[in-house]
Amino acid sequence: MRQVKQKNRFAQAPHHQSFSKVVAVALGAGQDRFALPEYADWAKLFARAASSALAKPMVRVDVATLTIGY
């Protein structure tokens, strides 16, 4: 009898630690890091890193409610 491995349907799901880290960095950075033009390069790097960490093409971090949407 041949064994068939089942795929883990949660293998691509982002881990809780990644969510926590993304929110923690955003919270620590503060609103000015995202709003002020002199920090635009940093904000773009954060967005790319958050997208990569969560394996999602688009990520919205709401620090006020400590939530992440995608």
HELIX and SHEET records of a PDB file:
HELIX    1   1 HIS A   16  ALA A   29  1                                  14    
HELIX    2   2 GLN A   31  ALA A   35  1                                   5    
HELIX    3   3 PRO A   37  TYR A   39  5                                   3    
HELIX    4   4 ALA A   40  LEU A   54  1                                  15    
SHEET    1   A 2 ARG A  60  ASP A  62  0                                        
SHEET    2   A 2 THR A  67  GLY A  69 -1                                        
END                                                                             
